Amino acid sequence: MTEIGVRSAVRGEYDEIQGLFGGAMMFEASDDDLGRAMFEPDRALVATDGDDLVGTARALTRDLSVPGAVVPAAHVTGVGVRATHRRRGILSELMQRQLREVPEAIAVLWASEPAIYGRFGYGAAAWATSYEIDLHRVGPPAVRIRPGEIVELAPDDAAKELATLLRSLQERRPGVSGRSELGWQKRLQDKPDGRGGKTARRILVHRDETGAVDGYALWRGKMNWGPTGPANEVTLEELVAVEPIAYRALWQHVLTLDLAATLQFSYAAMDEPLQQLVTTPTALNRRVSESLWLRVTDVARALGQRQYAVPVDLVFEVADDLIAANAGRFRLTANGPQVRCERTEDPADLSLSVTELGAVYLGGRSLAEFAATGRITEHTPGALTTAGAAFSWPIQPASIEVF
Ligand SMILES: CC(C)(COP(=O)(O)OP(=O)(O)OC[C@H]1O[C@@H](n2cnc3c(N)ncnc32)[C@H](O)[C@@H]1OP(=O)(O)O)[C@@H](O)C(=O)NCCC(=O)NCCS
């Protein structure tokens, strides 16, 4: 058996790397110009066995909304190890090297299985609620929509207006990833062989009385004619609205489509406002799962670049088995937009590992939840209450796409 090596990828290797990832995930990688154009070889690692690629992990350069700011975040993706080479430590090698090399203060990913990434210091920082909506029972919001308020756009005309709305969403909700121009092209790409039997994607926008676009929805349909009549299926891919009226109108539109019986939506937030707009929330058929996992790669920089809900001045003792520079005590001082985090020799008020820090970073998890199982320890009475309030955020984090 040859020795396994780990190295950076080179530009021409995209197809082979994507093929390897597809093999691990069990999908057939298709020709993908945009994927190739967006490939960042210096941010892709490969594990080799002789001349063969046997493992890979990539990172994309994107930004992410966090409480009170939009910051750079390594978006980790394309992680896979050839089935013949599993459980020999290849993922561990790839993850350790990737974490050492990440220039951003945080890294994020969606995990195929929740058991994989905790050991590398990632914490589940956001949840996704998926809806399987029974359209006959749900009772959509009642909104009077005037002609011209909701219109369909062609993909080529849509990206610019949609990008503005996504940026507005980032200003309010943590956990939302930004998209480059190429990223938008990829998001709106709609190859017939990628539709899974559904219609082409429909791009809807809502316009306010001045004609400005203040919300959009991406959806597809699938005809399904049952023994008792029409039971079409709607898949909502994304719904972003910056004004309440746009939010209500777009939801009403997709919940009342003729011939449809069900609507599937996988990216609702825990505090999705739709829940209080429908008459029968149980008809949403909600299911919750982890969405964004977050790894703090530079404690002082990461804590210094988000904002806090209440003033705080506390010392955190952080444990990190993989990144030595993260281990130790840090004083976090925040009052409104003034935030500082630096190393200190002062005694700790709270201690925790980098995994819990990642989990609470976006404001969607409670510190008390971790303290109750001994994963966060309070040394100074009251520190847990103050830190819990400071790290919380009025809007729950939500990631609106798997990357
Ligand atoms: C998940 C995957 C990347 C793991 O690669 P690997 O090289 O076998 O992982 P390692 O050998 O480095 O495993 C490290 C540890 O994680 C554990 N582990 C790895 N994959 C796991 C999984 N899917 N579930 C639970 N534990 C897992 C291993 O048992 C090992 O634990 P140990 O240190 O206590 O022995 C690989 O199995 C794979 O490609 N799976 C299919 C594609 C996929 O799910 N990719 C992730 C996309 S987010």
The ligand as an SDF file (V2000), in Angstrom:
LIG
                    3D

 48 50  0  0  0  0  0  0  0  0999 V2000
  -17.5580   11.1960    5.5220 C   0  0  0  0  0  0  0  0  0  0  0  0
  -16.2100   10.8500    4.8730 C   0  0  0  0  0  0  0  0  0  0  0  0
  -15.6590   12.0750    4.1740 C   0  0  0  0  0  0  0  0  0  0  0  0
  -15.2760   10.3690    5.9940 C   0  0  0  0  0  0  0  0  0  0  0  0
  -13.9810   10.1740    5.4520 O   0  0  0  0  0  0  0  0  0  0  0  0
  -12.9280    9.1700    6.1630 P   0  0  0  0  0  0  0  0  0  0  0  0
  -11.6210    9.3800    5.5120 O   0  0  0  0  0  0  0  0  0  0  0  0
  -13.4860    7.8130    6.2050 O   0  0  0  0  0  0  0  0  0  0  0  0
  -12.8980    9.7580    7.6500 O   0  0  0  0  0  0  0  0  0  0  0  0
  -11.7670    9.4790    8.7400 P   0  0  0  0  0  0  0  0  0  0  0  0
  -11.1700    8.1230    8.5220 O   0  0  0  0  0  0  0  0  0  0  0  0
  -10.8100   10.6150    8.7800 O   0  0  0  0  0  0  0  0  0  0  0  0
  -12.6610    9.4830   10.0460 O   0  0  0  0  0  0  0  0  0  0  0  0
  -12.3860   10.2750   11.1640 C   0  0  0  0  0  0  0  0  0  0  0  0
  -13.3550    9.8920   12.2610 C   0  0  0  0  0  0  0  0  0  0  0  0
  -14.6840   10.2580   11.8890 O   0  0  0  0  0  0  0  0  0  0  0  0
  -15.5390    9.1290   11.9290 C   0  0  0  0  0  0  0  0  0  0  0  0
  -16.4610    9.2440   10.7920 N   0  0  0  0  0  0  0  0  0  0  0  0
  -16.1350    9.4640    9.5220 C   0  0  0  0  0  0  0  0  0  0  0  0
  -17.2440    9.4990    8.7530 N   0  0  0  0  0  0  0  0  0  0  0  0
  -18.2860    9.3210    9.5700 C   0  0  0  0  0  0  0  0  0  0  0  0
  -19.6700    9.2500    9.3680 C   0  0  0  0  0  0  0  0  0  0  0  0
  -20.2090    9.3920    8.1400 N   0  0  0  0  0  0  0  0  0  0  0  0
  -20.4570    9.0460   10.4380 N   0  0  0  0  0  0  0  0  0  0  0  0
  -19.9160    8.8980   11.6640 C   0  0  0  0  0  0  0  0  0  0  0  0
  -18.5870    8.9600   11.9250 N   0  0  0  0  0  0  0  0  0  0  0  0
  -17.7910    9.1590   10.8760 C   0  0  0  0  0  0  0  0  0  0  0  0
  -14.6300    7.9510   11.7980 C   0  0  0  0  0  0  0  0  0  0  0  0
  -15.1920    6.7850   12.3220 O   0  0  0  0  0  0  0  0  0  0  0  0
  -13.4040    8.3890   12.5340 C   0  0  0  0  0  0  0  0  0  0  0  0
  -13.6340    8.2450   13.9340 O   0  0  0  0  0  0  0  0  0  0  0  0
  -12.4540    7.8030   14.9350 P   0  0  0  0  0  0  0  0  0  0  0  0
  -11.3990    8.8680   14.7980 O   0  0  0  0  0  0  0  0  0  0  0  0
  -13.1260    7.7890   16.2630 O   0  0  0  0  0  0  0  0  0  0  0  0
  -11.9900    6.4820   14.4400 O   0  0  0  0  0  0  0  0  0  0  0  0
  -16.3460    9.7090    3.8300 C   0  0  0  0  0  0  0  0  0  0  0  0
  -16.8620    8.5580    4.4590 O   0  0  0  0  0  0  0  0  0  0  0  0
  -17.2540   10.0680    2.6570 C   0  0  0  0  0  0  0  0  0  0  0  0
  -16.7690   10.5470    1.6460 O   0  0  0  0  0  0  0  0  0  0  0  0
  -18.5920    9.8260    2.8010 N   0  0  0  0  0  0  0  0  0  0  0  0
  -19.5420   10.0790    1.7490 C   0  0  0  0  0  0  0  0  0  0  0  0
  -19.6050   11.5360    1.3240 C   0  0  0  0  0  0  0  0  0  0  0  0
  -19.8990   12.4730    2.4690 C   0  0  0  0  0  0  0  0  0  0  0  0
  -20.7640   12.2360    3.2900 O   0  0  0  0  0  0  0  0  0  0  0  0
  -19.1390   13.5710    2.5150 N   0  0  0  0  0  0  0  0  0  0  0  0
  -19.3000   14.6290    3.4960 C   0  0  0  0  0  0  0  0  0  0  0  0
  -20.0480   15.7370    2.8240 C   0  0  0  0  0  0  0  0  0  0  0  0
  -20.4770   17.0100    3.9740 S   0  0  0  0  0  0  0  0  0  0  0  0
  1  2  1  0
  2  3  1  0
  2  4  1  0
  2 36  1  0
  4  5  1  0
  5  6  1  0
  6  7  2  0
  6  8  1  0
  6  9  1  0
  9 10  1  0
 10 11  2  0
 10 12  1  0
 10 13  1  0
 13 14  1  0
 14 15  1  0
 15 16  1  0
 15 30  1  0
 16 17  1  0
 17 18  1  0
 17 28  1  0
 18 19  1  0
 18 27  1  0
 19 20  2  0
 20 21  1  0
 21 22  1  0
 21 27  2  0
 22 23  1  0
 22 24  2  0
 24 25  1  0
 25 26  2  0
 26 27  1  0
 28 29  1  0
 28 30  1  0
 30 31  1  0
 31 32  1  0
 32 33  2  0
 32 34  1  0
 32 35  1  0
 36 37  1  0
 36 38  1  0
 38 39  2  0
 38 40  1  0
 40 41  1  0
 41 42  1  0
 42 43  1  0
 43 44  2  0
 43 45  1  0
 45 46  1  0
 46 47  1  0
 47 48  1  0
M  END
$$$$
